[in-house]
Amino acid sequence: MIKEKLIRKLRVVPGKGIRLRNFETGWAQNDELKIHEKGEVKERAAEILETNRLALASSQELLWANNTHSVLVVLQGMDTAGKDGTIRHVMSGMNPQGCRVCSFKVPTPDETDHNFLWRYSRDLPRRGEIGVFNRSYYEDVLVVRVHPELLDNQQLPPGKRGGKFWNARYEDINAFEQHLVRNGTIILKFFLHISKDEQKKRILERLETEEKYWKFSISDLAERSYWDVYQKAYETMFVKTSTYIAPWYIIPADYKWVARTLVADIISSRIQSLDLKYPELSAEQLKQIESAREELKNG
Ligand code: ADP
């Protein structure tokens, strides 16, 4: 398990303004994961990832057996930040019955016919489950804030779309999350933080590798030109919506395995902190188990 001291560095302190450029996208601040010899990287990374996968799998089993809490993992990031790969890693050791991934794209007309949180509430994890939101209601204060003309498609009542309007959205999100937390949902929000150079490298890789052509979308280039506006929208969102009950984590994501390890570690540590135990059986149930065991052995 990664030390709490380190994880604390990634957590956005509620109410505190931050500058994303002060957060690492690579990995210099961490001795625990830092690998000095180049040749060591793969082996050590594989080892850490495997330990981490096993810890997550056993946490999930406890969550499932208890059936009182659920976990909502929110994943956000600029294009190519590595959301899909992180999801694959986090899910790789899990019992598929107890987890689900939901990806959110441009809302459909049926979705904009409702309040903006509606489509996300429909896909929340059940008790015992881990649900991953690949993009989330935060898009409604990110892409929509960067391109406010998108509001024209949202069938909203008329009104000004200034600071008050956006503050109301942050408040609605905080209230929504508070409701979920009070009902037993653990909310963990991750921003996969890559540098602009790393994004360029990844988009170029998509354009230069035939097997990766399919991943390229022309909108990736268009959105890249709004890089600074996005970073600003993220910074505002962090200060407005990182709360003690549902904090944001800014995950250095230039090295994919580092990002994957951190996300999986934070999820499993948080589940373990609930100190869940396997359900206790009554004396009567224990007796039933004993007699069933005998019956089967002797049958
Ligand atoms: P991804 O990039 O997540 O792999 P896509 O390439 O299909 O998946 O992109 C999904 C698109 O949907 C993104 O451009 C994102 O900004 C957009 N989107 C998601 N939620 C909303 C929303 N609420 N309003 C407008 N656009 C949205």
Boltz pocket constraint, residues with backbone or C-beta under 6 A from the ligand:
constraints:
  - pocket:
      binder: B
      contacts: [[A, 79], [A, 104], [A, 105], [A, 106], [A, 107], [A, 134], [A, 135], [A, 136], [A, 139], [A, 140], [A, 143], [A, 144], [A, 150], [A, 217], [A, 219]]
      max_distance: 6.0
